[in-house]
Amino acid sequence: MNTGPREWDAQTYDRVSDPQYEWGLEVLDRLELDGDEYVLDAGCGSGRVTAKLLDRLPDGRVLCVDASEQMIAKAREALGDRADYLVGDLAELEVEKPVDITFSTATFHWLPDHDRLFSRLHAAIRPGGRLVAQCGGAGNVAEHAQNIVAVASRAEFSEHFREMSVMWNFATPDETEQRLRNAGFDRVSCWLENKPVQPDDPYAFTTTVTMGPHLARLPEENRRRFAEAVLDLDGEPLTLNYVRLNIEAHRA
């Protein structure tokens, strides 16, 4: 989802990420739990969904992993000693104790190499364990992404993006199912859902959730101009055509 792990504005994300929170709860609703599992929250963010996950684990525990130190700090502030915490890249994940379940929302599309990602997640899950996740899928925020590219190619900004690689990995269900099988998972199932969003605060939402990696490459004095140029192309009211890729798999 790419330039690799980056730092996030966890405070703003926690405030504006209602869509991601609601989608996360939908994924949590389809996660069957006995209440005593050890669960990896892969890309825990600010911990909003993790708190609801913990409510369903009265005798269990969660390992919160995120590449952003700010996100982990915010999650720790919200969850305290109810969870364990690890700052790290999921593509390099190593756990001391295998988990029963890996749960993830709004994260996998930020990682460019899904073959490596699924291999590391497979290694982290005990035999008989499960992967239940959701991320951006094929077609996700397509028009908005095109507008970001259009503005980034303008003369006033282009020098800052010459060596920037693809930002997101929005995969199809078929290719994701194959990657999961290649990593060793079985009983795999992937499907897409359309989830259009009209953010209440378009500037705060997009500069935090979608344009953060691009803005980080610009001098601070150019960031607002860049973001406003993208929003001008997006039009009003801003509608982001989110497409979510749902993932379910088991480790034999």
N, C-alpha and C positions, 0 to 999 in steps of 0.2 A: 503497500500500500502502500524511481524510488531512490532516495539518497541514504537510506538506512535510518536507524533510530535518531530521533531528534527530541529536543526538550519541548514541553508543552506548557501553556498557561493553564495550570490546573484549576485555579480559582474561577477564571472565566468559563472554562469548559464545564465545570460543575454547575454553573449558573445557566448556560445556554443549551445544554445537551439533553433537553427533555425528549426529543425524538429518539436518540440513542438509548436513553433510559427506558422508554416505553417498549422499544423493540427488544431490549434486553430482558424485560419482564416477560414478554411473549415467549422468548427462548427458554427462560427459566420455567415457565408453565409446562413446557413439554419435557422437562427433565425429571425423570422418575428418581426419587431419592428415598432411602430408608431413614436417613437422619444421622447416620454415624460414619458417613464416608469422608475420605480425605480428598478434597477437590482442588484442582489447580485452576485458578481464574487467570487465563492467559490473556493479558492486556486488561488489567483490572481498572485502569483509568483512575478516576477520583473515588471509586469505591461505592458509588450509589447503588449499582446493581448487586455488588458483592454483599452489601448489607442485607438485601432481601434473600440472597443465597444463604447467608449465615443463619437467617431466621428459620430456614428449613433444615438446618444441620445442628440440632440441639446437642447431639453427642459426637459431632464431627468437627472438622477443621478445614480451613481454606488457606492455600498458599497463593498469595497475591504476587503476580509477576508483571512488571511493566518496564519498558525501556526508559521511561521518563522519571527522573528523581522527584520532580514536582508532583507528578501523579501519585507516586508511592507515598510521598509525604502527606498528601491530602487524604489518601486512603487510610494511612495510619492514624491520622487525626480523627477520621470518622469511625474507624473500626477498633482502634486500640489493640489490646492484646488478644482479641478474639480471632486474630489471623496471624499468619507468618508472612514475611515480606522479602521480596528479592527484586533488585533493580538489575535488569538484564535484557539482552536481545533474545527473543524467542528462537531465532535461528541458531543460537548457540546454547540453548537451554540444557542444563544438567541439574537433576534433582538428587538430593541425598536419599530420599525415600520415594518409591514409585507411588503415584496417585491412583485412586479408584476411577476418577472422572476428570477429564479436562473440559472446562466450560469456557467459552469465549464469545464476546460480541464486539462488533465494530473495530476489529483489530487486524485480522489476517491480511486484509487488502493493503496494509502498509508495509508488508514484507514482500520483496520481489521474488524470492525463491521459495515457492510453495513445496517443491520436492524436498528441500532441506528442512523446511518448517515441519512438514508432516512426519518426516523421519525422526526429528528431535521429539516431537510430541508422542510418537509411537513408543520411543524409548522411555519416556517419562511415565507412561501408563502401565499399570500391572496387567498381566495376562487376565483376560476376562473383563477388563475395564472399557470405558467408553469415551468417545469424543462427541460433544454436542456444542455446536457453534453457529454463529452467523456473522457475515461480513459483507462488504460491498461486492456485488457480482457484476457480470457482464452488462454493460449499458448504464452503470451507476453514474449519476450526475453528469451524463455525457455532454449536454449543452454547456453546463457551467465549466466543465473541464476544457472544452473547446475555447471558451471565452478567456479562460486563464492563459491558455497557450497563445491566443491571439494578442493579448496585451503583453505577454512576456516577449513576444517577437518584435514589438515596437522598438524603434531606434533608441529611445530614452532608457529602455530597460534591458535590451537584448544582451548587452555585454555581461550581465550578471547571471545569465542562464545558458551560456555557451556549452558548459560541461555538465549540465544538469541532466541526469538520466530520467527514465520514466518514473513518475511519482507514485502511481498506484498499480496494483495487480488485481484487476477486476476479471475474475475467471468465470468460465461457464460451468454448469453442473457436470457435464460429461467429462471435461478435462480434469475437474476436481476429483470426481469419483475415480478416475484412472490413477491420479497421483496418490490418492489415499490407498488404493490397492497396491501400488508400487511400493509404498512405505510399509506395507505389511498389515494394513487394516482389512477387515472383511465386514460383511453386512452394511455396506456403505449406501447412503442415500443423500442426494443433494438436489435442491430445487430453488427456483427464484421466486421472489415476491416483489411487486411494485409498491413503493412506500413514498409517494410524493410529500414534500415538506414545504411549508411556507413559514420560515423563521420569524418570530416576533421582532427580533433585532437582527436584521440581515447583515449589518456591518460586523457586529460582535460575533455572530455565528460563523460567518464565512472566514473572517480573519483568524479565528481560533480553530475551527474544525476542518476547513477545506484548503485555505490558502496559507496556513502557517509555514510550511516548508519553503514556499516561494518567497514569502515576506522575509524570512530569515536570511535570505541571500541578498537582500537589498539594504542599502544604507537606510538608517532609520527615517531620514527626512523624505525618502521616496515611497515609504510603505503605504501611507494613506492614499497617495495619488494612484498607486498601482491598484489597490483594493477598490477604490471608487470607480476606476476605469472598468474593472471587471464587472462591478455591479451595474454600471451604466449599460453594458452590453447585455447583462442578464435581464434587464427590464424590471418593471414593477407591476404587480407585486412579485417579489422574488419567489419562484417555485423551483425547488431542486428535485429533480426526478430520480430519487433514490431507488436503487434496485438491490435487494438483499439476497445474498446467497446463503441458504441454510445448509448445514452440514451435520450428518449423523453417521457415526462409524463405531465399530467395535474392534478391540484387539483380541485376537484369538488366544 
